[in-house]
């Protein structure tokens, strides 16, 4: 059986704080993978388009494959591994900046609203 997800439903936790932290980490990983996949699709190698007009892979799957290739097999990651490392971590920095702005916005809305 194929598995192409985070399998978050297989956890056996009961503590809501830990589950909330886990879900937050999975969300961050999902957005990071999406950003990497989008960057690779636009700038490095486009995803193949199938006959019915859809892409062969999702941007998230494409990004996860790129991240895992770089982190698990750095020696075989192509002719330019240092550039790929740099690009991946620049995208991580971009994501963290966006996430920080989002957190500030949400906190401002939640704590300053008249609801």
N, C-alpha and C positions, 0 to 999 in steps of 0.2 A: 504494500500500500504506500502510495506517495504521500509525502508530507512537505508542504510548501508554506508553512506558517510558523508562528511563534509557539503554538500549542499551549497557550495560556490557560486553556480550560482543563489541563491535566494537573494543575497545581493542587496541593492538599493543604492549603493554608486556611486558617480560621480568623486570624487577626486582621481586622479591617485596615489598620494603618499599614501593615506590611503589604496587603493586597493593593492598596491605593498607590504605594510606592512602586510596586511591580508594574502596575498598569501605566504609571507615569513613565517608567523606564522603557516599556514596550512602545509607548507612543513616541518617545524621543527617538528610539531606534528606527521606527517606521518612517518618521519624517526625515531622518538622516539618510536612510536608504533611498527614499524618494528623491532627495536632492542629489545624491550621488548618481542615481540612475538617470535623472533628467540631464545632469551635466554630461555624463558619458554619451547619452543619446544625441545631444545637440553638438557637442564639441569633439568627441573622439570617434565613436562608431555608432551610427544609427541602428536602431533595432529593425530587424527585417520585417517587412509588411507582408502578411499572408494574402492569399488569393481573395479572401472575403473582405479585405480592407483593414483588418485589425492587426495590431502589432503582435509578433510572436511571443513576446514576454511583456509583463507589466514593468513600469519604471521601478517599482519597489523591488521586484525580483532581480532586475538588471543591476540595481544598486547593491543589493545584498550579495550578489555574485561577485561584484567588483570589490567590495569591502572584504569579503572572505578570501578572495584571491590574494589581495595585498597583505592582509594580516596573517594568513595561514601559510602562504607560499611566497614570501617576498623575493626569493632568488629567481623564481620562474615567472615573475609578473611582467615580463616583456623587456624591451630595450631601454625603457626609461622609468625604472622603479622609483627613483627619488622624486621625479616629477609627479608620478601618480600618488606617492605618499603625500606630497605637498598639496596637491589638488584635493585629496580626500580630507585632509585636516583643515584646509581653507573652507571647504564646505561645512565641516563640523563647526568651525568658528562662526560662520554665517548663520547656521542653524541656532547655535547657542545665543547669538545676539537677538535673533528673531524671537526665540523662546523667552529671553529675559524681558524684552519689550512687551510680549504677550502677558507675562506674569504681572508686570507692573500695571498694565491696563486692566487686567481682571481684578487685581487687588484694589485699584482705585475705584473701579465700578462697584465692587462688592461692599467696600467699607465706606463709600461716600454716597451711596444711593439712599433714597428716601423710601424705600420699599418696606 
